[in-house]
């Protein structure tokens, strides 16, 4: 945000100095504009549209990207420290990396339509399994969500706005949507950080101990199919992965967003977009 004491005329003067032949001056001005935040982007875009100087246009493009990325970093830090209970917000911030103009309200409106459709079909007399069948019917059959088997490694599968738009995603992005909707409906379904996959756990609200508080597991990538502990055991054995308690229990939202970032980095590595990889690793570093 622009500080109240900064006037438009001062912003314009700073933008003019971006083209100063003295590198020290132009770099100092760039840092100052980045500190001012998103509020100066409109002014920078206006200059970009009117200038015929290609070098200046290039400087402005880089500066706008730097301001947007700096804003994402700060927003992600705030989410990590104060809002991590809101999983959708975390996924939204990551989507802003690629879609900086994306509005959070757009995501919540899309999810609200699906939530209402599920809510209409639910009642208190349904068992946990029956609730999941209703949930799966609305999400996969009525709204048409599915795993993106044709383009599994595409980065678009990790941006929540794209998944809501195309109805195609991967295990992590579909799990985020599934769990977010479930919790909005007071259904205790949480993410489980299973290696080489990502699943959900339906918790028993009335369990006496934590050892037996998981009723069953859900595979969001396979149309919400229900799994037991044995299936996870078998999967880990197939993948030659030693069992660990974290592969059976719900994880924090922070771990889910870390997983989203790790997988997104891998996705960009397959197509060699080094600039995005570097910046996404900077975001991942915010989690230590």
Beta strands, then each sheet from edge to edge (+ up, - down):
strand 1: 146-147
strand 2: 168-169
strand 3: 189-192
strand 4: 199-203
strand 5: 214-219
strand 6: 225-227
sheet 1: 1+ 2+
sheet 2: 3+ 4- 5+ 6-
end
